[in-house]
Amino acid sequence: MPIIAAQSDLYSSEGLTTCPILDVLTSARFTALFISFIVELFNELRPRAAPGKDQMTTPCAFYVCGFNAHGQLDRQLKPHDLKSFVKRLPHHDHHYPQRIQAFWSTTVISEDRGTRLQGFQDSGDRTLKSCVSYDAVPSRRVVPFGDVSGVRGAWDTKGDLYRLSNSRQDDGSSSWDFVLHKFEAGDFMGQQHPTIRGIAIAENEQVCVVTDHRLQTVENEEKRPELSNGSDIIHLFPCLDALLSGSSCLATHRLDVPISMLGATSNTFIIQTESGAVYSFGDARYTTLLGRTPTAEQPAAKPCAITDLDGILVRKISCGKWMVVAITEDDDLYVWGPGKPGTKGGLENVGDGDGMIRPVDIEDVADVAVGDEHIVVVTKLGDVWVYGSNEYGQLGLGHEVKDTHSKWVELGKDIFDGGGVDSVEAGPLNTFVKISPR
């Protein structure tokens, strides 16, 4: 009985000494990892059926206004700006937009079936083939990033980096898609073995990359692998091409606390940690955008905590070109930044007091979004408040109002047909209000 004999050879005559290979294969850790791998492989390979009525995402709509020169809000009305809010229903039957990310010339629309681009970089009715469904596999959701020129790439929640590629089709049309970027082993980032957790590009072209080394191994002085200390690593590059080409970064910083949000202004980067603290670093000439006064111990070029927010837990940050806002765990709103250097208006009437960080007199804030020169706030009661420039209609106040730099303006609920305001998103010169039916 050769099979039984082979099995009996795995044990000693006393039946106590086991084979090391069998120990590994039967261990609880190996079993858990193997099951996790099979489940993920099944989710990646199984066919995606069109959602039925019982599977469909809750219907919602977006009201949009503002800059539309590239058709990023409405292809049919291009190049005319939308000076008042216009309702935009789902693009396809049973495919509902769940998330909007607005860049200068392009809007990224994440639907329950995938991701589309609309505007200068336009994918038409086609979803990007490299992007998985928004809801089907949440662990692989793709998060686009961009700059003043539009969408430049994306990272997914597995830590992979994609660049946006444009190829010509046989009919002469353009085909946009995200292409997985692989760092060469000898490149700077290739040597880091990064798991990317965030990317932001400032208007001065500098790129901030946050990587998570908790799951990576490093070599100690004895050349033996060991787990890293669990810090988040921040790399600063002069431009996106430098990152993609494998060049060395300008600076590397380590934070001993996990980072949950990353944003960029014209020349600074803002970081929110999972514990609710806010850090900033960047150009020392714009201390109001940093939200702090640099010192020898806490220079502008190093990520340092904004001390005026000490003791205040922040749950969301939103960054515009010249303004930053933060919502606290107590639903209060704070704002800082010059508004726009060299112009009247600024932030004199946005918040109270004359400090660098100013509280805003709007209660129970649910969501906020910031553009180049405007702010949109939603309260938990569904009230919508706007402030700033309306030059392109980004406040939705029509043709007559150019700006509201003297005060906040509350929008009437009738603008949104009585629907419940869920959230807001702002591009540099436009606004998106997400509505769900009551």
Disulfide bonds with the S-S distance in Angstrom:
none
